């Protein structure tokens, strides 16, 4: 078995099929620990593929990095196995998926085998015979081949017999052509392995990407036609899809009541689902490609002192708490950035704003409750902050560094403080009730009321509690903006679909 290294830490330039000469498509380093998936699958598929053919559905939701993964995997595999990469979406302009797949396989294996850039005449004729001619064109071709005149023939008597004979003959020729080309593919694989002088080993890998993005008719037809070549020995097919979306495409063709899951299962030996991975790594990777995020962008927002890293922590923490999909997380990133670059002098609490954008996506009713409550936030009256039921609120984790330029009436020294992200949202809401305006006396009342509980509290700990309370109070007052401003920004942001 050929051994791969799976060292995907560094970024690489894509030079596979479809790469534009002189282009600079870069595949970033592995931020989601996907190399372990590639190693796991390669070891298994290489073992299985030596004995038989194998068809795997690599399933991952949109945004999980299927195309990045399949391309990095291709670049790893091609060093050890005959490997073909096909972007189905880029080729769905074709009228014949079978011809697209077969010609791509032969062309790329031919290159690996070092053959001259020519397809033998016999094979060329077979390929031409596989061109799909649909509907009326197929009928016209059959009529002409039968020696009949299009204007004069009838679907009765001898004319009908001749036409049926021709159509059956065409179908037989197509079947024979497929069997012939399967044999040719086997020979190209053998040639690639044999001519590599031990560099390449069996099986061959055929990686088909982006099938779920194709138009439904093309996606279904590709599946139903390439199943004819799935059974080539020592060839492994991997179809990378968002299988849920592909099921929708199947239902477009066969009806909403059709069992698309069972239908797709017929084509694959197994389905392997990639986990979504860390949202923090996803957000970090996305933000790392945004070149305009510099210090000036953060000057007009609150809390002060934020950076790209802290923005990533904020967004990923909120996305985690609201259980956003990767697609919705990317929307949250882009919508937050949309607001950031439009900021002028508004003292916007970007943490609270990001939470509102996430709520609008994940729990619109909670978003409406906050926005419609306006300044008074009467819905929060009498509710303690530790039992608030807004979607995801209590699950928001993480802290960020914020810079305090005011000493809050001498409560603490100016500087940088670690503040929980949840407090930057929750305190904003409760601040409308004036809950923190007398935080020091409130904490003293709490300590007196729960004297038994806090009897062992040292003066230092008590002082720190007061300090945290005053800090939260100062932070809240500093960022006070009318709720209608947040509503306007969110409505602008969510229009960015």
Secondary structure, 3 states (H helix, E strand, C coil): CCCCCCCCCCCEECCCCCCCCCCCCEECCCCCCCHHHHHHHHHHHHHHHCCCCEEEEEECCCCCCHHHHHHHHHHHHCCCEEEEEEECHHHCCCCCHHHHHHHHHHHHHHHHHCCCCCCCHHHHHHHHHCCCCCHHHHHHHHHHHCCCCCCCCCCCHHHHHHHHHHHHHHHHHHHHHHHHHHHHHHHHHHHHHHHCCCCCEEEEEEEEECHHHCCHHHHHHHHHHHHHHCCCCCEEEEEEECHHHHHHHHHHHHCCCCCHHHHHHCCCCEEEECCCCCHHHHHHHHHHCCCCCCHHHHCCEECCCCCHHHHHHHHHHHHHHCCCCHHHHHHHHHHHHHHHCCCCCCCEEHHHHHHHHHHHHHCHHHHHHHHHHCCCCHHHCCCCHHHCCCCCHHHCCCEEEEEECCCCCCCCCCEEEEEEHHHHHHHHHHHCCCCCCCHHHHHHHHHHHCHHHHCCCCHHHHHHHHHHHHHHHHHHHHCCCCHHHHHHHHHHHHCCC
